Amino acid sequence: MSKLFIVPTPIGNLQDMTFRAVEVLKSVQIILAEDTRTSKFLCQQFSIETPLQAYHKDNEHKMLDTIVQKIKSGVVMALVSDAGTPGISDPGFLIVRACIHNQIEVECLPGATAFVPALVQSGFPTDRFIFEGFLPHQKGRQKRLSALADETRTIIIYESPYRILKLLQELQMFFGANRLVAISREITKKFEETFRGTILEAISHFTQKEPKGEFVVVVEGKEKEKQTGLTNKEKYANKATTHD
């Protein structure tokens, strides 16, 4: 059987590991891991003894053909990232595409990913949204922000604690100070919290409070040209609150 399993792993709370994910990782012959040290700890917690093999952004191009040929020969593998669903801002796209081109079955298990809970608990519309992941650090960043400024769908962006203030300042420049945001950090972990308010209020909040943890920034889409009698800010209940 030629098959690759894509297996999500917890983004913080180990109790989010599914029974099926454990079963699959125990049943395959090799686990491709973004960081074998991180995955080794996870495997130990669930008594998974399957051998680990490194597969990350620095070696994925080099290893791709060899891995695909092994799977074609009958070696069943699973792909995991350090946390969440592989392929979502993590290695995964290249190997999935290569497997499909080589008529190898790919099965992705449902499971943890940070942007879904952040989106749902933001209070912004969830029927239509755009996921940006991490914006380019330099080339193309300003152009992308400029394009997003007119986006009417809810916008989701990933950011590190070291760059969150810079991102918010850029959002203020392109989106305006009064655009609403919901910023979640440490999702599923002990100190999880979500800040809700305007971009300007978010800048003030994270200037006074040192940013820690990985961030998911959810931004309201640009309001369509219509008069509703209330501003977006007035319609957004419980703005600028935190939930521990």
C-alpha positions in Angstrom: 0.0 0.0 0.0 1.4 3.4 -1.0 0.1 5.9 1.5 1.0 9.0 3.4 -0.9 10.1 6.5 -1.0 13.8 7.5 -1.4 13.8 11.3 -2.2 17.0 13.3 -0.6 17.2 16.7 -1.6 19.4 19.7 -0.7 23.1 19.5 -0.3 23.3 23.3 -2.6 21.1 25.4 -1.6 17.4 25.0 -5.2 16.4 25.7 -6.1 17.6 22.2 -4.3 14.6 20.7 -6.9 12.4 19.1 -7.2 8.6 19.6 -7.1 8.2 15.9 -3.9 10.2 15.6 -2.2 8.0 18.2 -3.4 4.9 16.4 -2.1 6.0 13.1 1.3 7.1 14.4 1.7 3.6 16.1 0.7 1.8 12.9 2.9 3.5 10.3 6.5 2.5 9.6 8.1 5.9 9.7 7.1 9.3 11.1 8.4 12.3 9.2 8.9 15.0 11.9 9.7 18.7 11.6 11.8 18.5 14.8 12.5 15.0 16.0 13.2 16.2 19.5 9.8 17.7 19.8 8.1 14.7 18.2 10.1 12.3 20.4 8.6 13.9 23.5 5.1 13.7 22.0 5.6 10.0 21.1 6.9 9.2 24.6 3.7 10.7 26.1 1.5 8.3 24.1 3.8 5.2 24.0 4.5 5.6 20.3 7.6 3.7 19.3 7.6 4.3 15.5 11.0 5.5 14.2 11.3 9.2 13.5 12.9 10.8 10.5 13.7 14.5 10.1 11.7 16.4 7.5 11.7 20.2 7.7 12.0 23.3 5.6 15.8 23.0 5.3 15.9 19.5 3.9 12.4 18.9 2.4 13.6 19.6 -1.2 16.6 17.4 -0.8 14.7 14.5 0.8 11.5 14.7 -1.3 12.3 12.2 -4.1 13.8 9.7 -1.7 10.8 9.8 0.6 8.4 9.5 -2.3 10.2 6.5 -3.7 10.2 4.8 -0.3 6.4 5.3 0.0 5.9 4.0 -3.5 7.9 0.8 -2.5 5.3 0.2 0.2 6.7 2.0 3.3 3.7 3.7 5.0 4.6 7.0 6.5 3.0 9.8 8.6 3.9 13.5 8.5 3.8 15.6 11.7 4.9 19.1 12.4 6.0 20.6 15.8 2.4 21.6 16.5 -0.9 21.8 14.6 -1.7 20.5 11.1 1.3 20.0 8.7 1.0 22.2 5.6 -0.6 25.1 7.5 2.4 27.5 7.9 4.5 24.3 8.3 6.2 21.8 5.9 3.7 19.6 4.1 2.6 21.1 0.8 5.6 19.8 -1.3 5.3 16.2 -0.2 1.5 16.1 -0.5 1.8 17.5 -4.1 4.6 15.0 -4.9 2.6 12.1 -3.6 -0.5 13.1 -5.6 1.7 13.3 -8.8 3.0 9.8 -8.1 -0.4 8.3 -7.5 0.2 7.9 -3.8 -2.8 8.1 -1.6 -2.8 11.0 0.9 -5.0 11.0 4.0 -5.2 14.0 6.3 -6.6 13.5 9.7 -8.7 16.3 11.3 -7.2 18.0 14.3 -5.6 21.0 15.9 -4.7 24.2 14.1 -4.4 27.6 15.7 -6.4 29.8 13.3 -9.7 28.1 13.7 -10.3 28.7 17.4 -8.9 32.2 17.0 -11.3 33.0 14.2 -14.4 31.5 15.9 -13.8 33.3 19.2 -13.0 36.6 17.5 -16.6 37.5 17.1 -16.0 38.5 13.4 -17.9 36.8 10.5 -16.7 33.3 9.9 -18.6 32.5 6.8 -16.0 34.0 4.6 -12.4 34.7 5.6 -8.9 34.9 4.2 -5.9 33.1 5.9 -2.6 34.8 5.3 -0.4 32.9 7.7 2.9 34.7 8.3 3.3 37.7 6.1 6.6 38.2 4.2 9.2 39.7 6.4 10.6 42.1 3.8 10.0 41.7 0.0 6.3 42.0 -0.8 5.1 42.8 2.7 4.0 46.4 2.1 2.3 45.4 -1.1 0.4 42.6 0.6 -0.7 44.9 3.5 -1.9 47.5 1.0 -4.0 44.8 -0.8 -5.5 43.5 2.4 -6.6 47.0 3.5 -9.6 46.7 1.1 -10.4 43.1 1.9 -14.0 42.8 3.1 -13.6 39.2 4.4 -12.2 38.5 7.9 -8.4 38.4 7.8 -6.2 36.0 9.8 -2.5 36.5 10.3 0.1 34.6 12.3 2.9 36.6 14.1 5.6 36.0 16.6 5.9 37.9 19.9 9.0 39.7 18.6 7.2 41.2 15.6 3.6 41.7 16.9 4.0 45.4 17.7 5.5 46.0 14.3 2.6 44.2 12.6 0.1 46.3 14.6 1.8 49.5 13.7 1.8 48.5 10.0 -1.9 47.6 10.3 -2.6 51.0 11.7 -0.8 52.6 8.8 -2.7 50.6 6.1 -6.0 49.8 7.8 -6.5 52.8 10.1 -6.4 53.1 13.9 -10.1 52.2 14.4 -10.2 48.9 12.5 -11.1 46.1 15.0 -8.9 43.2 15.9 -9.1 40.1 18.1 -5.6 38.9 19.0 -5.3 35.4 20.5 -2.1 34.0 22.1 -1.1 30.7 23.7 -4.2 29.0 22.3 -5.1 25.8 24.4 -2.3 26.6 26.9 -2.6 27.6 30.6 -2.2 31.4 29.9 -4.4 31.6 26.8 -5.9 35.0 26.3 -7.7 37.0 23.6 -7.5 40.8 23.3 -10.3 42.5 21.5 -10.4 46.2 20.5 -9.2 48.6 17.9 -5.7 48.5 16.3 -4.8 51.6 18.3 -5.9 50.0 21.6 -4.0 46.8 20.7 -0.8 48.8 20.2 -1.3 50.5 23.6 -2.0 47.1 25.3 1.0 45.3 23.9 3.3 48.3 24.5 2.4 48.1 28.2 2.3 44.3 28.4 5.2 42.4 27.1 4.1 40.1 24.2 4.6 36.4 24.9 3.7 33.3 23.0 2.6 32.8 19.4 -0.1 35.1 18.1 -3.0 34.8 15.8 -4.3 38.2 14.7 -7.8 38.3 13.4 -8.8 41.5 11.7 -12.3 42.6 10.7 -12.8 43.0 7.0 -13.3 46.5 5.6 -16.9 47.6 6.1 -18.9 47.8 2.9 -20.3 51.2 1.9 -23.6 51.3 3.7 -25.2 53.2 6.6 -26.3 51.0 9.5 -26.8 53.7 12.2 -24.0 52.1 14.3 -20.2 52.1 13.8 -18.4 48.8 13.7 -16.8 49.6 17.0 -20.3 50.2 18.6 -21.5 46.9 17.2 -18.6 44.9 18.5 -19.5 43.8 22.0 -17.0 43.7 24.9 -14.2 45.3 23.0 -10.7 45.6 24.5 -11.3 42.7 27.0 -9.1 39.8 27.9 -10.1 36.3 28.8 -7.7 34.1 30.7 
